Amino acid sequence: MGYTLAATIVATIALASNLQLTDAVAPHLTAQSIKLQRLLAPEPSAVETLASEAASPFPQFNFTQPLDHFTDTGHTFEQRYWLSTRHFNPNSTGVVPVFVLDGGETSGTDRLPYLDTGIVDILTEATGGIGIVLEHRYYGASVPVQNFTTDSLRWLNNDQAAADSANFLANVKFPGIDRDLTAPNTPWIYYGGSYAGARSAHMRVLYPDLVYGAIASSGVTFATITDWQYYDIIRQFGPPACVQQLETTVNEVDALLAKGGSARQAIRETFGLGNLTHDQDFEPLGAWQNRNWDPAVNDNTFFDFCDALGTPNSTQVEIAKGVKVNAAVINYAVYVNQVAPPANVPAIISRLITVDYEKLICEFAFPPGEFFTVPALPDIEAVNKLGGLNIAADRLAIIDGQGIYAFNLLEVFD
């Protein structure tokens, strides 16, 4: 078949932090930490499943996965997937590719539009293939545990999730299809965006015998502890007037917080947050990432935020006796929540946002369990050793995103 990625990706639409946990310690299992599928109902996921099935033309099926692929715990769970045979001809004697879209960090039902009018439908129509949405463990109804305590999360890591996908590709039998379409006898093309995009690239690197090709859309294949560059993109490419207002606000707020005393309390109260324990807590930012070329799904919140900041000017407003701030500070409705850039890079986020502060979120949310403790820092080497910014493999297409090498689009089917 002469189909090429170049021909099919022309129509590609871009897909939208994975918490990197270390491998599980000894797999002690209790009735409190294991959630068998018979215990799922009547949780919200069951209602979600019924609603999605009623609205979707694509049937949902389950594939049995082990809780732990590397240690036999004796426990399994059901991983959901959705099947599209819309463009599949069961009488075809040619190669039938299977395109699997990784659900990533959300319910698989959120990805069903890709089977209907999105990239999976485009690719399967072009090739006569089969489309799949595969739900990620711990999301939607593919939840193998009873709760999300620290102990129960010890099976949520990159290795286990990748092994889920590999097991699925190698062993799934599609209901109603009387032929073997498992890998490696059938070409499976793995697709994903953002976190799932990294998983797509990693699947091609980790399981090259099973994954014939992969498309990583805006794949986050490089991991870092201090990702100040994430918001620096806004500083570089956002509306200049808005960026200037952000820089003014950040500098003034940081200075008042650092000054302490009545100045610190005045600026906190200006934001209606006088009783906060941590100064950094009152700093979220607008929805830059939610912008989209498609008006139907575009989110203008960021630009509404910029409009609220107003235009740069020298107007000063007194917020307490002897404490004045630029009008931009008064207009600032939201603020930031990420690690600040180095001192020599202009900031649109507070320099009070540090790694130590960010770590508090994990420490408060996931205290040490009986069998598992969240590591002090994410194991970024586990991600970067697979290639990082230089990730490369035959039949791996890296599309969209800044800072990732762009590779030639290789022919998928000879």
Secondary structure, 3 states (H helix, E strand, C coil): CCCEHHHHHCCCCCCCCCCCCCCCCCCCCCCCCCCCHHHCCCCHHHHHHHHHHHHCCCCEEEEEEECCCCCCCCCEEEEEEEEECCCCCCCCCCCCCEEEEECCCCCHHHHCHHHHCCHHHHHHHHHCCEEEEECCCCCCCCCCCCCCCCCHHHHCCHHHHHHHHHHHHHHCCCCCCCCCCCCCCCCEEEEEECHHHHHHHHHHHHCCCCCCEEEEECCCCCCCCCCCHHHHHHHHHCCHHHHHHHHHHHHHHHHHHHHCHHHHHHHHHHCCCCCCCCHHHHCCCCCHHHCCCCCCCCCCHHHHHHHHHCCCCCCEEEEECCEEEEHHHHHCCCCCCCCCCCCCCCCCCCCCCCHHHHHHHHHHHCCCCCCCCCCCCCCHHHHHCCCHHHCCCCCEEEECCCCCCCCCCCECCC
